[in-house]
Each structure stands twice: as C-alpha cells, then as structure tokens.
Amino acid sequence: MRALLLALALAMLTAAAQGQSDPVFKIDFSNPGLTPSHWVLEFHPDGSGHFRSERGDAPNQDPKLMQAPDIDRDVHVSPKFAEHAFEVAQHHRFFRSDCESHLKVAFQGTKKLSYSGPKGEGSCEFNYSKDSDIQSLGDSLVAVATTIIEGVRLETLLQHDPLGLDQEIQNVKEAAADGRAQQICSIRPILERLSEDPAVLERVRKRAKALLAHADQ
C-alpha cells in the first residue's frame, strides 16, 4: 500500500513538473479605441491555448455590425503556426530586449509578447517594432485574434440574427483572403455548424465550406 501511495505521489509530482516546464507563448493586446479594447492569446507548442477579451468602452462605429461579447475560451492554432512563434521567441532571446521602434507612427495598439518555459522567460512591448520578424509576428497574432472574434460573431448571429450571417461570413472570407484573418482552423466548429445547417442561407453554407477547405493552410 505504501509503495502504491509513493508511486502515485511521484506521478503527480512528475505531471506537475511537466506542466510547469511546458513553454507558453502569450500576446497581450490593448487599444482603447477598438472593440474589443483588450485581449490575450496564449498557446503551447502543440497549438492548444486560450483566448480572452474585454469589450471596453469604445463607441460602436458601425451600428449594423454586431459586436462580439466578452470571450473566455480554449482555442487551438495549428502546430506549424505555434512552432513559428516559438522560433521567433528563441531567435530573439525570448524577448529580453527592447522591440519598440520608437518611431513616430500611427498607434496600432500595444502588443506585449511573452515567453515562459524551461529555457527562461522574457517579454517586450511595442506599438510598431523595429524588428521585421517581431512586427510580422505581431501582425499575424492580431489576425488570429480577428479570426477568433469573427467566429464568436458568427455564433452570436446564428443564435440571434441568422440573416446577418450572409454579410458577416463574407467579411470573414474577404479578411482571410487578404491576410487580416489567419488561422481559420481556430473557428472550425462554427464553420462546420454553418456548413451543415439547412436553416441558414445556401450562400452561407457554401462560404463556410470554402473557408473550411483552407482551414489547415
């Protein structure tokens, strides 16, 4: 009996140690002029992660656009995308240096990139980065957040205004085409629901299927 208890205790300690050493990449974004005004996306090397957002107090610039509610949910990006983010973190000493350009450019939102894991930890904050890799990664992460937020809008419209799905999913399709929305795989569940729901417009089902076809790219 004592041996069994010792084995269980050892297993729990090992699991805890592994959990503590699992690398985490995080971006913390804030811009009081946008809705949502603040969001945080974090993920592990396998792509599993979490997203949460807060609407803030910015006025709705487009009354016709249904705003997404506050979000707090598990999400998943592709392992390839996650791998790239961790590679950038490692290449830049886990963000243990200044990554702000200090140039007079338009305010795009404060982005704080962070890494924590067995190799150390660090973070840097910027509006516009002097490093092209970090700036590009920041843009991509904002595009992932855009996808997640759009996915929640689709869920809300499906529940409260199904006719509004027609324009919204067209917006997602256009954003995915020009790169403003990335990692469509992160909203796969709602796209699958829409593609199979006979109660929504046929155009919506077709657009959902078209987005799903590129979800793993």
N, C-alpha and C positions, 0 to 999 in steps of 0.2 A: 504493500500500500504506500509506504514511504517512497519507494522508488518511482511509483506512478505519479505521486504528487510532485516529486522533484523533476520528473520528465515534463510534466505539464507546465511547471513554473519556468523551466528552461525554454520551452517552446514559446511561451508568452513573452519572455524577455527577448528572445530572438526576433519575434514578429515585431515587437516594439522598436527594437534597434533598426530593423529594416525599414520600418515606417519613417523613423526619424532621419534616415540617411537617403530616402528617396528624393531625388532632386525635384525642385519645384521652380517653374518659371512663372513670373507674375508681371502683369502690366496694370497699373493704377492710373486711370484717365479721369481728368476733370476739366470741364469748361462750363461755367455758369450760364453761358449764353445758349447752350444747347439743351435738348431734351432727348435722352436723359443727360443730366449735368455731370453725373459721376458714375463710373462703372469700373469693376475689377474683373479681370480674367486671369485665371491661373490654371496651369496644367502640368502634367508629368510627361516623361519621355514617351510613354505609350499613347499619349494623346488624351487620356482621361483628365478631366478638370472640372472647374466650377466657374460660374458667371453670376455676378450680382450687379444690379444697377439701381440708381435712385433718380427719379424724375427731375427733381429740382423745382425751381420757381420761374423758369423762363417762360414767357408767354408763348402760346401756340401760334406759330407764324402762318400755319395753314389749317384753318378750321375744318377743312374737308379731310385732313389726314388724322386718322385715329392713332392717338399716341399709345405706345405700349405701357402697361402698368410696370411697377417696380418688379424686377426679375431677381430670382434667387433659386438657381437650379444647377444640377450637374450637366455638363456638356462634354462633347468629345470632338477634338480636332484630329486630323489624320496624323499617324505616327511620323510621316515624312515632314509635315509642317512643324511638328514638335521638335523633331531632330534638328531642323534648320535653326529654330530659335535657340536651342541649347548650344549649337555650334557657334552661333554668333556670340552668345554669352561667354563661352570659353575663350573664343578668339579675342575678346575684348576684356579679358581679365575679370570676368564675372561682374562687369560694370563698375569696377572700383576706380573709376576716373570720371572726369567731367565730360559729359557728352553733349552739352549745350553749345550751340554755335555762337551765342551772344550777338548775333546779327539782328539788325532791325528788320524783322519780317513780321507778317501778319500773325496774330495769335491764332494758333490752330488747336489749342488745348494742351494742358500739361500732361506729359506722359512719363510715368516713373516705371522703369524696367528694373526688375529684381530677380536675382538668382539666389537660391539657398540649397545646399546639398553637401555631400561628403567632401567636395573639393573646396568648400568655403562658401562665402556669401558676399553679396555686394549689390549696390543699386546706383542708378544715376537717373537724373530727371531732366527733361528738356521739352521745349516747345518745338524748336527746329534743331536737329543735330548737325554738328559739323562733320560727322562720320556718315558716309553714304550707306554703309551696311546697317547701322543703327536706325537711320532715318527711314530706310526702306522697310526694315522690320517693324518699326513703329507704325508706318502706313498700313502694312499688311495686318497687323493686330487690330487696328481701328476698323479695317474692312471685315475682319472676322466678327468683331462686336456688332457691326452693322448687320451682318447676316443673322446673328442670334436675335437681335432686336426685331428685325423684319419677320423672323419666324414667329415670334411672340405676337406681333401684329396680325399675322395670318391666323393664328389660333384664336385671337380675340374676335376677328372679323367672322370667322367660321361660326363662332358661337352667337354673335350679336348682330352681324350685318353681312350675311353671305354674298349679297350682291356687290359689296365693296371689295370682295376678293379679286374680281376681274382686274381692276386697276392696280391693286396692291401687288399681285403676283407678277404683273407686267413690269412694275417698278423693280421688283427683285430680279427679274430676268435681265433687264437693262443694266442694273448695277453689277450683276455677275459678269456680264459681257465686257464691261469696261474696267473691271477690277475694283470697283467701290465696295463690292460684296465678295468675300472669299470664304473658302471652306464651307461650301454648301452642305457638305456632309453633316455639319453641326445642326442642321434643321431637317434632317432626313425624316424623322417621324411625322411632322406636319405635312411635308410634301407627299409622303406615302398616303396619308389620310386623304388629302385633297385629290390625288390621282385616282383613288378608288371610290370616291364618294359620288354616287349618282345624283345626289341632291344639289350639287354645285354645277355651275355652267360648264359646258363641254370645253370651252376655251381655257378655263381654269385647270381642268384635269389635264389637258394637253400641255400647258405650260409647266405644270408640276412635274409631269413625266419628263419633259425636256430638261428641267433642272436636275432631276434625279439622274439622268443619263450622264451628267457631268459632275456628279456629287463626289466622286472619288478622284477627280483630277487635281 
